[in-house]
Amino acid sequence: MKQRHRHKIVTVEPESIAEEIGMEPGDLLLSINGQEVQDVLDYHFLLHDEMLTVLFEKPDGEEWEVELEKEYDDDLGIGFEEGLMDGYQACRNKCMFCFIDQMPPGMRETLYFKDDDARLSFLQGNYITLTNMSEEDLDRIIRYKLSPINLSVHTTNPSLRCQMLHNRFAGNLLERIRRLAEAGIEMNSQVVLCKGYNDGAELDRTIADLSAFLPSLKSLSVVPVGLTKYREGLVKLEKFTKKEAMEVLIQIHGWQERLLAAQGTRFVFASDEWYMMAEHPIPPASYYEGYGQLENGVGMVRSLAEEVEQALPGIPSDGRSHHVSIATGVLAAPVIQKLAELVMQRFPGIQVTVYPIQNEFFGTSITVAGLLTAQDIIAQLSGKPLGKALLLPDVMLRDGEEVFLDDLTCADVEKALQTPVHIVKSDGESFIQAILLEKISL
């Protein structure tokens, strides 16, 4: 007998529809309009109706069926025991470049979980490979018109994709993309570039194959593989050199020129890391066509610089005088230094010291700020002049919390360095406010 879906309600918002119809924490949601709710996708889809019949069960087993009328976009105002109202779909691949496989032992358990869940792609922007999706899963994406979906492609060569993902079912990607495109599903895509595997002619093939799905497949980002010091037993991969990074940029820029002329969009974009590795100037804001892949590290540097440069002239200069410090990754440190100098020019009494932090925890080849740990920050800043506050970018922390990858907290850093720590959001106004020691709401 098929198990009935029952979802425990843990929160009910005051003055919400749910409260009005008698829902309480501990109740179980059974169905909406006679249809069982499998997960969060069913829930949101079924709510998009103005007339609802909601069936839920009280803790004593009594079932309540309530008919209600609401606005199309209104939510019931309830929260569930599990965010997806179902278990997370784990990744079935063994990608040669997977960062999780390169982490040291002994970290918190959640850091080792690999998700590959289409629902998270739609809700949170996660990238998925489509390798663990059944035909029913694809049908649901199409039926519910879930857009955009973010795809981890890496290569469109079927045999190479099977090799890189270590999954013999990974080669049917283009067929699945075609099916989604024909159904009007918008997509974005990414390639993690590995030297000697999916670069060069293989990257040309991937860009050509994917650009054929424009405009449904809206963009492609190319990011360099991240390599930690914990790769024993894994496929041997090498870091791109400065010269090779420039060659990747030249290749991508060539495609952009052709696609812009033929399709009206550059389509494929290099992440900021390529420009910084190649010591090549970051393109202007207009180049990024609205920053569609900002969360994937495409245009973040330009966006931050533009925001700082636009905000500064509107802030009256005054005689305030103090010293603050900023800790960031080795790769971004020169950029942060230049932006800090702009603020110091506007406020001559302020001194900003930018400290590039070497990543000893994961290995010095990891140079981005988002993978720095508190212990590296503490070790490298102990005894250094930090001023009135140490500023740290929010990308270093677990989302919504003040916890670093090594489970130390901001309070731990403050105690060790005897300096207040201020967490700064990744936008220009917050950057300036932090340096000026003005209140920031995170």
N, C-alpha and C positions, 0 to 999 in steps of 0.2 A: 504494500500500500504506500502511495506517495506521501511523504512527510509534508505536513501543512506548514507554510511559512508563518511564523509568529515573531513579531519584532517588539522587543521591550522598550517602552517609552521611559526615558530617564529624566527628561525636563519638559515642562509645559510653560510657555511664556505667559506672563500676566496679561490679561485683557485680550488674549488671542482667541481665534476661532476654536481651538482645541479646548481652552478653558471654558468657553461658553457652552460647548456641547457636553461637558462633564468629563473630559479626559484628565487623567491624573498620572503622575509618575508611578510606575509599576504596572500600568495597564499594558495590554498587548494589542498592537495593531494587526488585524487579520486580513482585511480587504478594503478596497476602494472601488465603488461601482461594480461590485460583484467579482472583481479580479484580485487574486492574491498578489501581494507585493513581494516580489523576489528580492529586490535590492533597491538601492537609492535611485537607480535609473527608472525603474517602474514607478517608484514613489513620485518623483518629479514629473514624469510624463502623465501619470493619472491625475495629478493635481491640476493640470492645465485644462480644467473644465469648470464651468460656472455652477453646474448642478452636481453635487456629490452625494453618494450614499456611503457612509463610513461605518465599517463594522469593527468593533474592538471589544476586548475581553477584560473584565475586571479581575482583580486578584482572587476573588472567591469563585471564579469560573463563569460568572454571569456575563452573557454577551449582550452588548448594546449596539443597536443599528440606528444610526442617526442620518436623516436627510437634511442637507443644508444647501444654501445658495451663497455664492461668494463671487468676488471679482476674479477674472481669469488668472491674474498673476499672484493672487493672495496665497500665502502659505498657511498651513494649519497652525504653525507655531510650536512644533514638538521636536525634541531631539532624541536620538536613539542610542542604545547601548553600544552599537558599533557604527562607526561613521559611514561605512558603505552599506550597512544593514546586511552584510554578508562577509564571508572571509575574503581576504586579499588574494588575488591571483599571483602566485609566485612565478618568477622567471624560470623557464626550462632550458635556457641556453647556458653554455659555458664559454662565453666570449673571451677571446684571447687578450682583450684589452680591459676586461672588467675591473673597475677600481675596487670593488668589494673583495675580490679575490686577492687583492694586493694589500690588504689591511693586516696589521699585526694581531696576534691572538690577545684575548683578555679584555677586549673592549665590550661595551654594552651590547646585548643580544640584538637589539633592533637595528644596529648598524650593519649587521651581516645579512639582513633580509633583503632579497632582490625582488622587487615588484615588477610586474609586466602586465599591468591592469588597464584595460581601455577606459574604465570608469574614472581612474585617476588621471588619465590623459585628458579627458573631457572636463573634469572638475578642477584639476590642479595644474594642468599643463605638462604632466609627466610624458616622457617619450617611451613608446612601446614598439616591440619588434613585430607584432602580429603572429608570432610563431606558436603561441599557445591558445589561439582563438579558434573555436569551433565554427561551423557554418551558422549555427544558431546565434553565436556571439556577433558575427558579422551582420546577420539579419537584424539584430536588435539595434546596432549602430545605425543601420539604414532606416529601420522603421521609426526610431526615435529622432532621426536626423541630428545625431550628435556631431557638432562641429565647433571648433576645429579639433581634429585628432592629430597628435604629434607622433611622428614615426621615426624610429631609429633604423635607418636603412643600412649605412656603412658601405654597401656595394650592391649593385643590381646584377652582378654576375652570379648566377644561381650556384654554381659549384664553389666559387670563392666565398659566397655568403654562408654556405653550409660549413665551410672550413673555418671561417672567422668566428661564427657563432657556435661552432661545434654542435650543430643540430642538423640532422639529415632532412628535416622538414622545413628548413629556412629558405629553400630556393624558389618558392612560389610567390615571392613578394609582389612582383609586377602584376600578376594576375589579380591579387587581392587589392592592390592600389587601383587598378583599372575598374574593378567592381565598385569600389567606394566612389571613385570619380564619376562614374556613369550614374550613380545614385545622387550626385550633387553634394557629397560630403566634402567639406573643405579640410585640407591637410597642410601641415608643415613637416619638414623632414630634417634629419641631421646625419652627418657622417663623422665618425671618429676616425681620423686618418692615422694609419699605421704604416711606417716606412717599409717599403718592400712588399707590401700586400695590396692595399686598396688605393695607393697613390698613383701618380703618373698617368699612364694610359687607362688604368682602371677607373681613376677619378673622372677622366674624360667620358668614359662610357656611362658612369653613374649619372653625371650631370646631364648628358644627352638623353638618357632614358627617362629621368625624372622630369626634365623640362618639357617633355612631350605631354605631360598631364596638366600643364598650365591651362586655365587658371584655377582648376580645382586644387591642385597641389601648388600652394602659393609661394613657398620658399624652401631653400635648402641652406643649412649652415654647415660649415666644415670646421671642426675643432681638432686640435692636436691631441694625440693619446697622452694620458697622464700616467707616468711610470714611477712607482714608489720603489723603495729598497727591498720590499718584501715580495720578490718574484721567484723565489726558489720553486722549481718544479713547473713553472709556467713557460709558455712560448717566449723565446728570446725576442724582445723588441728593443729598438733603439730610439733615442731622442732625436728630433730634428735639429740640425745645425742652423745657424744664422743664414748661411747660403741657401740651404734647402727650404727654409721658411720663406725666403724671398722668391724662390722658384715656385712655391705653392701659390703665393700671392700673384705672381705674373700669370700663372695658369688660370686662376680664378678671375682675375681682371680681364683676361682675354675672353672668357666665356661671358662675363658681364656685358662687355661691349657688344658682342654678337646678339645676346638675348635682349638687351635694351633696344637695339635697332629693330629686331624682328618681332618682339613680343611686348615691348613697352615696359619691361621690368628687368632688373638685374638678376633676379631670382636666386642666384647662389651668392652667399656671403661668407667671408672668412671671419672667424672669431677674432676678438681683439688680441688674443695671445700671439697670433701670427705676425701682426704688425709690430708688437713689442719685441718679439724674438728677432725679427728681421731689422729692427730699428728703423722702421719705415713710418712716415707720418700717418697719423690716423685720419681717415677721410672726413670730409665735412658732413654736417647733419643731413643734408639733402640726399646724400649718397645712400643712406640707410632706409629710405622709402617708408618712413613711419616707425622704424625700430620694431619690426614684426618679430624679431628673434632676440630681443633684448635679454630675456631671461636665460638665453643660451650663450650669453657672453658676446653677442654681436652688437657693437655700438655702445656698450656701457661707458667706455672711456669718453667718447665724443658727447654722449648725452650728459654725463656729469660735468664735463668742461663747459658745455653750452649753458647749463643751468647756473654754474658759478659765475660765468662771464655776464650773463643776463641779470642776475640778482644783485651783484656787487654795486653797480652804479646807483641803485635805488636805496642803498643803505647809507645814511649819513655818517661820514667819518667823524670820529671823536678822539679824545685823548686817552682812551683806556689803555692800560699797560699791564700785560701779564705774559706768561710763558706756558704753552701747552705742548704736548708731544702727540705724535700719531704713529701707531705701529701698523704696518701693512706688509703684504707679500713683496718679495724681491722684484717680481715682474712689474707691479704697479707703482713701486716706490718713486721712480722718476716722474711719473705723471702726477702723483699726489704732491710731490715736491713743487712742481710748477704751479699747481693750483693753490698750494699754501702760500707761495710767493705772491700770487695775485692778491690774496687777502692781506698779506703783510704790507704790500704797497699801499693798499687802501687804508690800513690801520698801522702806521709806522711804530706805534708803541707795543705792538703784539709780536711775540717771537714764537715761531712754530718749528719744532724739530721733528723731522720725519725719520723713523727708524725702520729700515728694511729688515724683516725677520727671516733668517734662514730656517727652512723646514727640516729640522733634524729628526723629528718624529717619523715622518714618512719618507724622508730622503731629500737631499738638496735639489734634486731635479724637479721637485714639486715647488712651484714658485708663486702660486696664486694665494690670495689672502684667505679665501674661503676654506682652505684646508690647513690653516695654522692652528696649533694647539696652545692652550694656556701655559703648559710647561715650557714650551719654546719661548714664548713671550717673556715669562718670568726669568728664565735662565739668561736670556740675552739683554734684558733691560735692567737687571739688578745692578744697583750702583750707578746707573745712568741718570743724568738730570732730566726729569720728566715734567717739571713745572707744576702748575696747579691741577692739571688733569691729564690722564692718558686717554686718547681717543681711539676707539677700535671700531671698525666697520661691522655692521650687523650680520654680514655674510659669514662671520666666524662662528656664529652661534646657532644652536638648534632653533628652528622656527618657533617663535613665540616664547622662548625661554632664554635665560641667561646662562646657558650651559655650553661649554666648548666640546669638541670632538673627543677629548680625553676625559670628559666628565667633570673637569674642574669648572668652577663658576666664576663670574665676575667678582664676587666677594672674595674668592680665593686669590685672584690676581691683585685686588686692592690690598688685601692683607699682606701678601708677599712683597709687594712693591711700595707699600705705604703711600699710595697715591690714589685719589679718586679715579674710577674708570667710568667713562661716558661712552655709551654705545650709539653709533651714528648711522642713521638710515642712508641708503645709497642714492641720495639726490643732492643737488647743489645747494639748496637752501639749508638743508640739515647740516651739510658740511661747513657752511659759513657760520651758522648758529653755534655749532659745536666749538669752533675755534674762538668765537667771541664769548664763549661760556654763557650763552643764553639758553633758556629752557627749551628742550626738544621733547615733543610728545611722540613716543614710539608706538 
